Structure formats: C-alpha cells, structure tokens
C-alpha cells in the first residue's frame, strides 16, 4: 500500500501558548506523518518564541510573510 501524495498545512492561531487546544495530538500527527501533515503555530504574544512556536503576530501578517517566503 502506498501513502497518499496529498498533504495538509495547518495554520493554528491563538493568543497564548496555554490557549493552544489539542497541541499534543497535533504534534503527534506531525511526528507520525511528517511528509503529510505540518502545523504552524502563530501566537499574538512576543513571548511565544520562548515556547518554540513558529511565528508571532497577527494572522494576516503571518500569512503574507509565509506567502512571500514560499514557506507553505
């Protein structure tokens, strides 16, 4: 059986690290399916970088910068 060639990129936004729901489950999906599932955590607070979150800021600015850098 071959793996599907499609992939999912989830941009998960919230205010604080503590507000992220199902983080362990999402990270588990990434670990089990690294070529098919990616999560980009975007938090509004600058302190988010301490928690290893990918991006900090508003959703609009984040998506714009991701598109410009071909991040997705």
ZIZIDA-V700141 format. One record per residue. N is the residue number from 1. RES is the residue in one small letter. PHI is phi as a letter, one per 40 degrees, with the letter a starting at -180 (999 if undefined). Layout:
N/RES/PHI
N/RES/PHI
This chain:
1/x/999
2/x/c
3/x/c
4/x/c
5/x/c
6/x/c
7/x/a
8/x/b
9/x/b
10/x/b
11/x/c
12/x/b
13/x/b
14/x/a
15/x/c
16/x/b
17/x/d
18/x/c
19/x/c
20/x/c
21/x/c
22/x/f
23/x/c
24/x/c
25/x/c
26/x/c
27/x/c
28/x/c
29/x/c
30/x/c
31/x/c
32/x/c
33/x/b
34/x/c
35/x/c
36/x/b
37/x/b
38/x/b
39/x/b
40/x/b
41/x/c
42/x/b
43/x/b
44/x/c
45/x/c
46/x/d
47/x/c
48/x/d
49/x/c
50/x/c
51/x/c
52/x/g
53/x/c
54/x/c
55/x/a
56/x/b
57/x/h
58/x/c
59/x/c
60/x/d
61/x/c
62/x/c
63/x/c
64/x/c
65/x/c
66/x/c
67/x/c
68/x/c
69/x/c
70/x/f
71/x/c
72/x/c
